[in-house]
Amino acid sequence: MGTQHVHAGWRAQDAHGAVVPPVYSSSAYAHPSHARLKALFARECDGFAYARSGNPTTRILEERVTALEGGAGAIAVASGQAATTIALCSLLAPGTHLVASERLYGGTTEFLDDTLADLSVATTTVDPWDLDAWAQAIRPETRVFLLESIANPGAELVDLDAVCALAHEHDIAVVVDSTLASPALYRPGDHGADLIVHSATKYLAGHGTTIAGLIVDTGRFDPRRRPERWPRLTAPNPRFGVTFADEYDQGCSGLLGYARAKYMTDFGATLPGQSAHTVLLGIETLDLRMERISAAAAELADWLREQDDVARVNHPSSPDRRDAEIAARDFPRGTSGVFSIDLEGGEGAVEAFCDALELFTLAVNLGDVRSLVCHPATTTHCHLTPAQRAACGVGDGTVRLTIGLEDLVDLREDLARGLRAARRVRAQGIVAV
Ligand SMILES: Cc1ncc(COP(=O)(O)O)c(C=O)c1O
């Protein structure tokens, strides 16, 4: 795997022998003839015309992530949010239905409840561990199951093989947001997923400099099996003059072609070449980072579990977790650097804890080489209802930690400082409980 992280998609093959993938920074691409540009617009040949639909540096990133996920193809887009939006809009026509895990990044839940609902797509949310709940939520118009392979912020893991087997019995496509896992820890396609979405802003980039997203087609989804369920892919498209599902013969379901031609281009949610370049640089060290970060997070979770001020540690290694078996079976290299803790004393204790930290940065990103901390109830999950927050394990006292590459001894010392501050505030009785 490490080899692919460094080499997939680029072999020093340009005119100058650039060792590192070069940044293409051009809004448009010149063509040798009228006939060639016409053929490109007619989808009769491959290439670049205008950067809103693709860029050569971005193409290298797409090929690299396709290789890492063992997929059939990928498109890189402007953000992780754009990846989810474009993937779901491509699969879900008005009047269709989606079943989603209730343990999702808050921005995704907001998108489902608000924007997707505006587009007349209904959502049912379920406890991702309850296979009967997934089954009971299925309607004739259900087209997609959506879940996170490692859920944000409590790092819950799902039995993806079982969920995919159920979905495929009903010709439902499974979309997995694998942002927290990254392909270095887990490949959803190996467990049956049809599409994978990534916020490449996080672990793929790893350096906290870039917003980016990817949609990967694992090659499993074939709309031609039940063409009447996916007419936008299986019927001739009058706007583009092609039937997108015919592109299955090139190893892809046609969905990516449709997503790129229609939604990425119409929404203008393009990834610039400069951003693709910085994500590519990050991926070179992904394999190394993920193993070390996961091990550090597991050690800190163990240590935090012994601290009196911590009511609960939400990490797959916790003895009371339902996903311990899944962690052992499907995540042999660890479960990333993200997990959460519940502090005694609610938001008042959280405020004292966060403000006392000197090494952890108070910021709403994750997957950086720097350790980060945030309070999901008032930030990433603040627009959810209290019931939705409770369903995804976010309470007033919940703090999300994202472990970086600093020395463990320093991180432990900083967390101890935060816990002491939280205890002092609690002792003074000035906390909101
Ligand atoms: C699991 C997950 N998916 C998607 C996103 C959205 O990604 P982006 O911020 O790159 O749009 C986030 C952002 O935090 C996330 O945590």
The ligand as an ORCA input file, in Angstrom:
! r2SCAN-3c Opt
* xyz 0 1
  C     -16.991     12.819      8.020
  C     -17.020     14.111      7.249
  N     -17.518     14.123      6.004
  C     -17.568     15.264      5.286
  C     -17.117     16.453      5.799
  C     -17.187     17.707      4.950
  O     -15.922     17.917      4.405
  P     -15.379     19.366      3.928
  O     -15.218     20.188      5.135
  O     -14.111     19.040      3.210
  O     -16.408     19.929      3.008
  C     -16.589     16.483      7.079
  C     -16.107     17.767      7.657
  O     -15.786     17.852      8.818
  C     -16.533     15.287      7.829
  O     -16.038     15.257      9.077
*
